[in-house]
Amino acid sequence: MAAPRGEAAVAPFGVWLSQRLEELEIDEDVYGSYINGILREEENEEEKSEALQAILSAFM
């Protein structure tokens, strides 16, 4: 069976991301949308990784 793609695949991740950002007391409305946007729009895996690391390192 193939892995879910598109919006169906994003839904469980989106729920998890929202919960995790809330646990870390990070503004989910701002950063959740930003993180999801990077994951959807960046085509290069290295660029995705670098962008996500830059965002998340601000909270570590």
C-alpha positions as CSV (number, residue, x, y, z in Angstrom):
1,M,0.0,0.0,0.0
2,A,1.4,3.4,-0.9
3,A,2.0,6.1,1.6
4,P,-0.6,8.9,1.8
5,R,0.2,12.0,-0.2
6,G,-1.0,15.5,-0.4
7,E,-3.4,17.0,2.2
8,A,-4.2,13.6,3.7
9,A,-0.6,13.1,4.6
10,V,-0.3,16.6,6.0
11,A,-3.2,16.3,8.4
12,P,-1.6,13.9,11.0
13,F,1.6,15.8,10.8
14,G,-0.2,19.1,11.2
15,V,-2.0,17.9,14.3
16,W,1.3,16.6,15.8
17,L,3.1,19.8,14.9
18,S,0.4,22.0,16.5
19,Q,0.5,19.9,19.7
20,R,4.3,20.0,19.9
21,L,4.6,23.7,19.3
22,E,2.0,24.3,22.0
23,E,4.0,22.1,24.4
24,L,7.1,24.2,23.7
25,E,5.1,27.4,24.1
26,I,5.8,28.5,20.6
27,D,3.2,30.5,18.6
28,E,1.6,27.7,16.5
29,D,-0.3,30.2,14.3
30,V,2.9,31.8,13.2
31,Y,5.4,29.0,13.2
32,G,3.1,26.1,12.3
33,S,2.1,27.8,9.1
34,Y,5.8,28.8,8.4
35,I,7.1,25.3,9.0
36,N,4.3,23.7,6.9
37,G,5.0,26.2,4.1
38,I,8.7,25.3,4.1
39,L,7.9,21.6,3.9
40,R,5.4,22.1,1.0
41,E,7.4,24.6,-1.0
42,E,11.1,23.9,-0.8
43,E,12.1,21.4,-3.4
44,N,15.6,20.7,-2.3
45,E,15.8,18.5,0.9
46,E,19.0,20.3,2.0
47,E,17.3,23.7,1.8
48,K,14.3,22.3,3.8
49,S,16.6,21.0,6.4
50,E,18.6,24.2,6.7
51,A,15.5,26.4,6.9
52,L,13.9,24.2,9.5
53,Q,17.1,24.1,11.6
54,A,17.3,27.9,11.5
55,I,13.8,28.3,12.7
56,L,13.9,25.7,15.4
57,S,17.4,26.7,16.7
58,A,15.9,30.0,17.9
59,F,14.0,28.0,20.5
60,M,16.7,25.8,21.7
